[in-house]
């Protein structure tokens, strides 16, 4: 019986569960501070209750997903991808106009008082579809050549371009960056020859440099305006380059975020002691609460938790004998890594603000559910692999 119990315990990766659990607790504590310090949120406990419900829904999703084996995921993936595209397409017609007017993006459904962002779940469907295509291609083409690598790139672009097109139509630049990061990570892991990877990375660097040049020159901005860039996007770039150029206007949010984090010093001002007002703290600026209340030590602790979580996921990725699982894990790792890097980087002024939430901490049901599904997929890999190993039973004489 003890051996059976030990075998059941070995199927659960507590090295993944524990950091997620602590991050969720930090999320609730930080959300309470953000809501109590914001005069726009009179009903603090309603916000905390909704966040708690989403954590529970996410935990239930994890329990369900860990029981899905690779064969079932393989069969479901094309349907999930097509359904995701259909929902994203419907969003262009049935988006919430109020949120679109305030955020500039048509990326939210609204049903009564409940809002939902389908792109968070589309990230998971996209990762599964990319993993399926790469695995199928590599099984069919045991020997790689420039021709087979070019065919794989074509297949990946075939499922990527419709997603990017829909995200661009929703005017959600931040989410588009997440999809591009997932694509880049899985592209690197796919086994494509360095003869293609090196020029592709060089091209990405050149395009990034050109974009920076365009957004910092008048002629470049005029060109970008013609192809769809908006004034608020340029304002974010200006705030990033010079956070205090207009601290009471366009750069108010970033300037006050930097002041809030700076005021925390090494150990912070103390829990729920906030001297600097930061707009929309509960979502993409939630790290300012941690930096102000708990200082450098608190912020470093949160970053350490993310490093532990991502390290455990990477270890699992390399330990998998199932190629499909390995590519899924690499996509989820890249998604979460980019979310953490971009959100914290934007909060401390290293990167422009893009509205990307901090996993498990920022307010938002769709973000929590999407990340929890990702964790469920990670946990299912070890769970299902352990299930396939024979369990030895001892006979009692």
C-alpha positions in Angstrom: 0.0 0.0 0.0 2.9 2.4 0.8 4.4 1.8 -2.6 1.1 2.5 -4.3 0.8 5.7 -2.3 4.4 6.7 -3.2 3.6 6.0 -6.9 0.5 8.3 -6.8 2.6 11.0 -5.2 5.3 10.7 -7.8 2.7 11.5 -10.5 2.2 15.1 -9.1 5.0 17.6 -9.7 4.8 19.7 -6.5 7.7 21.8 -7.7 5.3 23.3 -10.2 2.2 23.4 -7.9 3.9 25.2 -4.9 5.2 28.3 -6.8 1.8 28.7 -8.5 0.0 28.4 -5.2 2.2 31.1 -3.6 1.9 33.4 -6.6 -1.9 33.1 -6.3 -1.8 34.1 -2.6 0.5 37.0 -3.5 -2.0 37.9 -6.2 -4.9 38.1 -3.7 -2.9 40.2 -1.2 -1.7 42.5 -3.9 -5.2 42.9 -5.5 -6.6 43.9 -2.1 -4.1 46.7 -1.9 -4.6 47.8 -5.5 -8.4 47.9 -5.1 -8.4 49.6 -1.7 -6.1 52.3 -2.9 -8.1 53.0 -6.1 -11.2 55.3 -5.6 -12.7 53.8 -8.8 -13.2 50.4 -7.0 -15.7 50.9 -4.2 -16.5 47.2 -3.9 -13.2 45.7 -2.9 -14.5 42.4 -1.7 -16.4 41.7 -4.8 -13.2 42.0 -6.8 -11.4 39.7 -4.4 -14.3 37.2 -4.6 -14.3 37.2 -8.4 -10.5 36.6 -8.4 -10.9 33.8 -5.9 -13.6 32.2 -8.0 -11.4 32.3 -11.1 -8.5 30.7 -9.1 -10.9 27.9 -8.1 -12.2 27.5 -11.7 -8.5 27.4 -12.9 -7.7 24.8 -10.2 -10.7 22.7 -11.4 -9.4 23.0 -15.0 -6.0 21.7 -13.8 -7.6 18.7 -12.2 -9.5 17.9 -15.4 -6.6 18.5 -17.8 -4.1 16.3 -16.0 -6.3 13.3 -16.8 -6.1 14.0 -20.6 -3.5 11.8 -22.2 -1.4 12.7 -25.3 -3.6 10.8 -27.7 -6.8 12.6 -26.7 -5.0 16.0 -26.8 -3.7 15.1 -30.3 -7.2 14.4 -31.5 -8.7 17.5 -29.9 -6.0 20.0 -31.0 -7.3 20.8 -34.6 -10.9 21.3 -33.2 -9.6 23.6 -30.4 -7.6 25.6 -32.9 -10.5 26.1 -35.3 -12.9 26.9 -32.5 -10.4 29.5 -31.2 -10.2 31.1 -34.6 -14.0 31.2 -34.9 -14.4 32.9 -31.5 -11.6 35.4 -32.3 -13.4 36.2 -35.6 -16.7 36.6 -33.8 -15.1 39.1 -31.4 -14.6 41.5 -34.3 -18.4 41.9 -34.4 -19.5 41.3 -30.8 -16.7 43.1 -28.9 -17.6 45.3 -25.9 -17.7 48.9 -27.2 -17.1 50.4 -23.8 -13.8 48.6 -23.2 -12.8 49.2 -26.8 -13.3 52.9 -26.3 -11.2 52.9 -23.1 -8.4 50.5 -24.2 -8.3 51.0 -27.9 -8.6 47.2 -28.5 -11.5 45.1 -29.6 -10.5 42.1 -27.6 -13.2 41.7 -24.9 -16.6 39.9 -24.8 -19.0 41.2 -22.2 -21.9 39.1 -20.8 -23.7 41.1 -18.1 -21.0 42.2 -15.7 -18.6 39.4 -16.8 -15.9 40.3 -19.3 -13.7 37.7 -21.1 -10.7 37.9 -23.4 -10.7 34.9 -25.8 -7.1 35.5 -26.9 -5.9 34.1 -23.6 -7.3 30.7 -24.4 -6.3 31.0 -28.1 -2.7 31.1 -26.9 -3.1 27.6 -25.5 -4.9 26.3 -28.7 -2.1 27.9 -30.8 0.6 26.2 -28.7 -1.1 22.8 -29.1 -1.5 23.3 -32.9 2.1 24.3 -33.3 3.2 21.3 -31.3 1.1 19.0 -33.4 2.4 20.3 -36.7 6.1 20.2 -35.6 5.7 16.6 -34.2 3.9 15.4 -37.3 6.5 16.9 -39.6 9.5 15.5 -37.6 8.0 12.0 -37.5 7.4 12.1 -41.3 10.8 13.6 -42.0 13.4 11.8 -39.9 16.3 13.4 -41.9 16.2 17.2 -42.0 17.2 19.2 -45.0 16.8 22.8 -46.2 13.8 21.6 -48.2 12.0 19.8 -45.3 12.8 22.8 -43.0 11.3 25.2 -45.5 8.2 23.0 -45.6 7.9 23.1 -41.8 8.2 26.9 -41.8 5.4 27.1 -44.4 3.2 24.9 -42.2 3.9 26.9 -39.1 3.2 30.2 -40.9 0.0 28.7 -42.2 -1.4 28.4 -38.7 0.3 31.5 -37.4 -0.8 34.2 -39.9 -4.6 33.8 -39.4 -4.0 34.3 -35.6 -1.8 37.3 -36.1 -4.3 38.8 -38.6 -7.2 38.5 -36.1 -5.2 39.9 -33.3 -4.1 42.9 -35.4 -7.7 43.4 -36.5 -8.6 43.6 -32.8 -5.8 46.2 -32.4 -4.2 44.3 -29.6 -0.5 44.9 -30.0 0.6 43.4 -26.7 -1.1 40.0 -27.4 0.4 39.9 -30.8 3.9 40.1 -29.2 3.0 37.1 -27.0 2.0 35.1 -30.1 5.3 36.1 -31.8 7.2 35.1 -28.7 5.5 31.7 -28.7 6.3 31.3 -32.4 9.9 32.2 -31.9 10.4 29.8 -29.0 8.8 26.8 -30.7 10.6 27.7 -34.0 13.9 27.5 -32.2 13.0 24.1 -30.6 11.6 22.5 -33.7 15.0 21.2 -35.0 15.2 23.6 -38.0 18.8 24.0 -39.3 21.0 26.8 -38.1 21.4 27.7 -41.7 17.9 29.0 -41.5 17.8 30.0 -37.8 20.7 32.4 -38.0 19.4 34.4 -40.9 15.9 34.4 -39.4 17.2 35.7 -36.1 19.3 38.3 -37.9 16.2 39.4 -39.8 14.2 39.7 -36.6 16.9 41.9 -35.1 17.0 44.1 -38.2 13.2 44.5 -38.2 13.2 45.3 -34.5 15.9 48.0 -35.1 13.9 49.4 -38.0 10.8 49.6 -35.9 12.6 51.4 -33.1 14.0 53.9 -35.8 10.5 54.4 -37.2 8.8 55.2 -33.8 11.6 57.6 -32.9 11.4 59.8 -36.1 8.7 62.0 -37.4 8.8 60.5 -40.9 8.7 57.0 -39.4 5.7 57.8 -37.3 3.9 59.2 -40.2 4.5 55.9 -42.1 3.4 53.8 -39.1 0.2 56.0 -38.8 -0.7 55.1 -42.4 -0.4 51.4 -41.6 -2.5 51.5 -38.5 -0.6 52.7 -35.5 -2.5 54.9 -33.1 -1.6 58.0 -31.1 -1.9 56.1 -27.7 0.7 53.6 -28.9 3.1 56.4 -29.8 2.4 57.9 -26.4 3.4 54.7 -24.7 6.7 54.8 -26.6 7.3 58.4 -25.6 6.6 57.5 -22.0 9.0 54.6 -22.1 11.8 56.7 -23.6 11.2 59.7 -21.3 9.0 58.6 -18.3 9.0 62.0 -16.7 8.5 64.2 -19.8 4.8 64.6 -19.0 4.2 63.1 -15.5 0.8 64.6 -15.1 -0.3 63.7 -18.6 0.6 61.0 -21.2 3.4 59.5 -19.0 1.4 59.7 -15.8 1.0 55.9 -15.3 4.6 55.0 -15.9 6.1 57.9 -14.0 3.9 57.1 -11.0 4.7 53.4 -11.3 8.4 54.2 -11.1 7.9 56.5 -8.1 5.8 53.9 -6.3 8.4 51.1 -6.8 11.2 53.6 -5.9 9.5 54.6 -2.7 9.5 51.0 -1.6 13.3 50.9 -1.2 14.8 47.7 0.1 12.1 46.4 2.4 9.0 48.4 1.3 6.6 50.8 3.0 4.6 48.0 4.7 1.5 46.0 3.6 -1.3 48.2 2.4 0.8 51.4 2.9 0.7 53.2 -0.5 1.8 56.8 -0.9 1.7 57.0 -4.7 -1.4 56.6 -6.8 -0.9 54.4 -9.9 -3.9 54.0 -12.3 -5.1 50.4 -13.2 -2.9 48.9 -10.6 -5.0 45.7 -10.3 -4.1 44.5 -13.8 -0.9 45.2 -15.7 0.6 47.5 -13.0 0.2 45.0 -10.1 3.9 44.7 -9.7 4.0 48.3 -8.4 2.1 47.1 -5.4 4.7 44.5 -4.6 7.6 46.9 -5.2 6.1 49.6 -3.1 4.7 47.5 -0.2 7.5 44.9 0.0 10.4 46.7 -1.6 13.3 45.2 -3.5 13.2 42.0 -1.3 9.6 41.4 -2.1 10.0 42.0 -5.8 13.1 39.7 -5.9 11.1 37.0 -4.1 8.3 37.1 -6.7 10.8 37.0 -9.5 12.5 34.0 -7.8 9.2 32.2 -7.7 8.8 32.7 -11.4 12.3 31.4 -12.0 11.6 28.3 -10.0 8.4 27.7 -11.8 9.9 28.2 -15.3 13.0 26.1 -14.3 10.7 23.2 -13.2 8.8 23.4 -16.5 12.0 23.5 -18.6 13.3 20.4 -16.7 10.0 18.6 -17.4 10.3 19.6 -21.1 13.7 17.9 -21.4 12.7 14.9 -19.4 9.8 14.0 -21.7 10.2 11.1 -24.0 7.0 12.2 -25.8 7.9 14.7 -28.5 4.4 16.2 -28.6 4.5 16.9 -24.9 8.0 18.4 -25.2 6.8 21.0 -27.8 3.7 21.8 -25.8 5.9 22.5 -22.7 8.3 24.7 -24.7 5.4 26.8 -25.9 3.9 27.2 -22.5 7.3 28.1 -21.0 7.8 30.7 -23.7 4.4 32.2 -23.1 4.8 32.6 -19.4 8.4 33.7 -19.6 7.5 36.5 -22.0 4.5 37.6 -19.9 6.7 37.9 -16.8 9.6 39.6 -18.7 7.3 42.1 -20.4 5.1 42.9 -17.5 7.8 43.4 -14.9 10.1 45.1 -17.5 7.3 47.6 -18.3 6.6 48.3 -14.6 10.2 49.2 -13.9 10.6 51.2 -17.2 12.9 48.8 -19.1 10.2 48.1 -21.7 7.2 49.9 -23.1 3.8 49.4 -21.6 1.7 46.9 -23.6 -1.1 45.9 -21.2 0.2 42.3 -20.7 -0.9 40.8 -17.3 1.5 39.3 -14.7 0.7 35.5 -14.6 -1.4 34.4 -11.5 -1.1 37.8 -9.9 -2.9 40.4 -12.1 -6.6 40.7 -11.9 -8.4 39.0 -14.8 -10.3 35.7 -15.1 -9.4 34.9 -18.7 -5.6 35.4 -18.0 -5.8 33.2 -14.9 -7.8 30.5 -16.7 -5.4 30.5 -19.6 -2.3 30.2 -17.4 -3.9 27.5 -15.2 -4.7 25.5 -18.4 -1.1 25.8 -19.3 0.0 24.5 -15.8 -2.6 21.7 -16.2 -0.9 20.6 -19.5 2.5 20.7 -17.8 1.3 18.6 -14.9 -0.5 16.2 -17.2 2.8 15.3 -18.9 4.4 13.8 -15.7 1.0 12.4 -14.5 0.4 10.6 -17.7 4.0 9.4 -18.1 3.9 7.9 -14.5 0.5 6.2 -15.3 2.2 4.3 -18.1 4.9 2.9 -15.8 4.0 -0.5 -14.3 3.3 -0.5 -10.6 4.9 -3.3 -8.6 2.7 -4.9 -6.0 4.1 -7.0 -3.2 2.5 -10.2 -2.1 2.0 -10.7 1.5 2.5 -14.3 2.7 
